[in-house]
Structures are given as C-alpha cells and as structure tokens.
Amino acid sequence: MSDLVVQPWGEFRMGRHNGSMAQDRPIRSPFTDIDRMPPDFVATIMAALEGMAAHPEIQRVRQVARQALRPLPAQRLLDAGCGAGEVARQLATEVAPTGEVVALDLSATTVATAASRHDGSAVRYVEGDVSALDFHDGAFDGVRCERVLQHLADPDRAVAELVRVTRPGGRICLVDTDWESMTVDGLPEHLVATLKEHLYGRVMLHHRSIGRTLRRRLVRAGVTDLEAVPVTCYFASPGATTSVLPMFNAQHAAKTGMIPAEIHDEWFAAIDMAAARGEFLAALTIWVVAGRRST
C-alpha cells in the first residue's frame, strides 16, 4: 500500500508501508512522477496543464517558440514533454503531408491523455525520459522542450540528449520560466516579500531561474546561431492569472500549497482589494531560446 505525503510543488515523498515500517522515496516534483500521484491530484495537474495551454499569454509564448523552431513540410520533429499534445498536433499541420511529430512524455497517464485527444494528424505518442531518449543520433530535424527542464535533477543532461537526437543543422528550441522574474504591484510589500521568501525557500526549491540560463546551457552543448527571446506574460487581474500563477487564485493556491498559512487570509483579502481598485498587476518572464546544432 502506498501513501503520498504531499507538500505541493516543493518536496514530495512516497511512503511504502510494510507493517509499521515506512521507507520514503522523494519525488522531485509532481510533474516528474505524475503516474504515482493520487487520481484527484492527477486530475488537478492535467486541468492545470490544459488551462495553461488555453491561456492567451501562454499561446503568445508558444507562437514565439513556433517561429523559433521554424517547422517545415516533411520534417520529423520531437515535442519532449508534450503534456496533452496540443502543440504536437499543431506542429503536425506544419510538417504535413509527409512529416511526423513524436509527442513524448515521461508519464504514461499524460501520454494516454494526449493520445485520447488525437485528431488524426501525423503525431505519434510515446513514453520516454528526456534525460535518456531512446532515439538514435540525429533522428529529428527539430526538437522542442517547453517548461520541462525546471523540474529535472540534471537539466544539462536533458539538453545534451535533445541536442544529440537533433540532426546536424537541425533546430533546438527550449522554453522555460524564470520564476525569480515574477513582479507584483498593487499589494502590500510585506506580503509580497513573505510570499517570495516562502516560494523561493520552501516551494520552488530547484532551478527557479532556469529560463534565463537556457542560452548558456545551449552554448555549452555546442548549439550555434542562438536567438534568446524573453516573453513577459502580463496579468491585469487576479482572474487572468488562472493556472499560470496559482498563487493569486484562491482555488488553485489551496491545491498547490503556494501561500504560507500565516498570511493566507490577508493575502487574498489584499488581492481582492487591489482588484477592486483596478490596481492589481502581476508579470512573469518565460524565455524562448533556439539555435542550430552544429555539424
């Protein structure tokens, strides 16, 4: 029997009980081991992924990423960390009629969800580890990886794998968040300071500045002709943040543990007041970095 003790988005531990003994095994992030999460938590994660995919600001980020990847007809592309597969299906229209997109995710649950939404396009859904890809060298004309590296123990290993499976001259596009760039206005400074101390000290324990490091990591991996675009996502009301910034949404925050208990009521009261005054503002930078694998 397995019990999950959840401190959402920070440290997860799965305890396997045998009599009175328990051995805990850490889970780095819910996104790295969705298949071991309770069904209700999986539903929350999948809803969050789909909510983010539909958000206009995330769509704007993805448009920048599509232009950076430069998909062409007849190409074979890899979407590493495909989520529900919506980007892979969009890319399939770009490589049609003879191209193919491989939509890969670590989670069997996520791959099954993506496959259940298949629209008949040339997308193949597979399970796989971005840090140990089961493809031969140069298997793809282009690869993309969106908001995955922030969850990994060794992002550089994954970057090396993504470069390895890209053909010489092919393109690699990485997209990830710089959580330290989060900007807030309209709320009391002491509340914002307490929130950030909690987020950066207890919740977002790993790679919270990953977005700004993407270019450096690709340089070290031998990728050339790099373009780095910081896309600032802007939210002028708490409702607009939805699943992108769950710390401003009471319903989402309750499920993710992002708000310290000692400021919970004061925090959301302040958000409501800022919204009523029309003064609420939040912003976050997501980086899109792309380049070409050298020969």
Residue pairs with C-beta under 8 A, 6 or more apart in sequence:
1 16
1 17
2 14
2 15
2 16
2 17
2 36
3 14
3 15
3 17
4 12
4 13
4 14
4 15
4 36
4 37
4 38
4 41
5 12
5 13
5 14
5 15
5 24
6 12
6 30
6 41
6 257
7 257
8 30
8 203
8 255
8 256
8 257
8 258
9 29
9 30
9 203
9 204
9 256
9 257
9 258
10 202
10 203
10 204
10 205
10 257
11 26
11 27
11 205
12 26
12 27
12 28
12 29
12 30
12 33
13 24
13 25
13 26
13 27
14 24
14 25
14 27
14 33
14 36
15 22
15 23
15 24
15 25
16 22
16 23
16 25
27 33
27 36
28 151
28 152
28 153
28 206
29 151
29 206
30 37
30 41
30 45
31 45
31 148
31 151
32 106
32 151
32 152
33 106
33 107
34 42
34 45
34 106
34 107
34 109
34 110
35 107
35 108
35 109
37 45
41 255
42 109
44 255
46 84
46 109
46 110
46 113
47 243
48 243
48 246
48 252
49 83
49 84
50 84
51 242
51 243
52 58
52 242
52 243
52 244
53 59
53 83
53 84
53 86
53 87
55 242
55 243
55 244
57 233
57 234
57 235
57 244
58 233
58 244
60 231
60 233
61 175
61 231
61 233
61 286
61 288
62 87
62 146
62 175
64 229
64 231
64 288
65 144
65 146
65 173
65 175
65 288
65 290
66 90
66 91
66 94
68 171
68 173
68 227
68 229
68 288
68 289
68 290
69 77
69 91
69 142
69 144
69 171
69 173
69 290
70 142
70 171
71 77
71 91
71 94
71 95
71 142
72 94
72 95
72 99
72 141
73 94
73 95
73 96
73 97
73 98
73 99
74 95
74 98
74 99
75 94
75 95
75 99
75 141
75 142
76 95
76 99
76 100
76 101
76 102
76 139
76 140
76 141
77 91
77 95
77 99
77 100
77 101
77 102
77 140
77 141
77 142
77 143
77 144
78 101
78 102
78 104
78 135
78 139
78 140
78 142
78 143
78 144
78 162
78 165
79 85
79 87
79 88
79 91
79 101
79 102
79 103
79 104
79 143
79 144
79 145
79 146
80 104
80 128
80 130
80 133
80 143
80 144
80 145
80 148
80 158
80 162
81 104
81 105
81 106
81 130
81 145
81 146
81 147
81 148
82 88
82 103
82 104
82 105
82 110
82 111
82 114
82 125
83 105
83 110
83 114
84 110
84 113
84 114
84 117
85 103
85 113
85 114
85 115
85 117
85 118
85 123
85 125
86 117
87 144
87 146
88 101
88 102
88 103
88 114
88 123
88 125
89 101
89 117
89 118
89 119
89 121
89 123
91 101
91 144
92 99
92 100
92 101
92 121
92 122
92 123
93 121
95 101
95 122
96 121
96 122
99 122
100 122
100 123
100 124
101 121
101 122
101 123
101 124
102 123
102 124
102 126
102 135
102 140
103 111
103 114
103 123
103 124
103 125
103 126
104 111
104 126
104 127
104 128
104 130
104 133
105 111
105 114
105 127
105 128
106 127
106 128
106 129
106 130
107 127
108 127
111 125
111 126
111 127
114 125
115 125
118 125
128 134
130 145
130 148
130 152
130 158
130 161
130 162
131 152
131 154
131 157
131 158
131 161
132 161
133 161
133 162
133 164
133 165
135 165
136 165
137 164
137 165
138 165
138 166
138 167
138 168
138 170
139 165
139 167
140 165
140 166
140 167
140 170
141 166
141 167
141 170
141 171
142 166
142 170
142 171
142 172
142 173
143 162
143 165
143 166
143 170
143 171
143 172
143 173
144 172
144 173
144 174
144 175
145 158
145 162
145 173
145 174
145 175
146 174
146 175
146 176
147 175
147 176
147 177
147 286
148 158
148 176
149 155
149 158
149 159
149 174
149 176
149 207
149 210
149 214
150 176
150 177
150 179
150 206
150 207
150 208
150 210
150 211
151 206
151 207
152 158
152 207
153 206
155 207
155 210
155 213
155 217
156 217
156 220
156 221
159 174
159 217
159 218
159 221
160 221
162 172
162 174
163 172
163 218
163 221
163 222
163 223
163 293
166 172
166 293
167 293
168 293
168 294
168 295
169 292
169 293
169 295
170 292
170 293
171 290
171 291
171 292
171 293
172 218
172 223
172 290
172 291
172 292
172 293
173 288
173 289
173 290
174 214
174 217
174 218
174 287
174 288
174 289
174 290
175 286
175 287
175 288
175 289
176 210
176 211
176 214
176 286
176 287
177 210
177 211
177 284
177 285
177 286
177 287
178 208
178 209
178 210
178 211
178 212
178 230
178 284
178 285
178 286
178 287
179 199
179 200
179 204
179 208
179 209
179 211
179 284
180 200
180 208
180 209
181 211
181 212
181 232
181 283
181 284
181 285
182 196
182 245
182 282
182 283
182 284
183 281
183 282
183 283
183 284
184 192
184 281
184 282
185 279
185 280
185 281
185 282
186 274
186 277
186 279
186 280
186 281
187 267
187 270
187 271
187 274
187 280
188 270
191 263
191 266
191 267
191 270
194 260
194 262
194 263
195 247
195 258
195 259
195 260
195 263
195 267
198 258
198 259
198 260
199 208
199 247
199 258
200 208
203 257
203 258
211 230
211 285
211 286
211 287
212 285
212 287
214 228
214 287
214 289
215 226
215 228
215 287
215 289
218 226
218 289
218 291
219 226
222 293
222 294
223 291
223 292
223 293
223 294
224 291
224 292
224 293
224 294
225 291
225 292
226 289
226 290
226 291
227 289
227 290
227 291
228 287
228 288
228 289
229 287
229 288
229 289
230 285
230 286
230 287
231 285
231 286
231 287
231 288
232 283
232 284
232 285
233 244
233 283
233 284
233 285
233 286
234 281
234 282
234 283
235 241
235 244
235 245
235 248
235 280
235 281
235 282
235 283
236 280
236 281
237 275
237 280
238 248
238 249
238 271
238 272
238 274
238 275
238 280
239 249
239 275
241 248
241 249
241 282
242 249
242 252
243 249
243 252
244 284
245 282
245 284
246 252
246 253
246 255
246 256
246 258
247 253
247 256
247 258
247 259
248 271
248 282
250 268
253 259
253 268
259 267
259 268
271 280
274 280
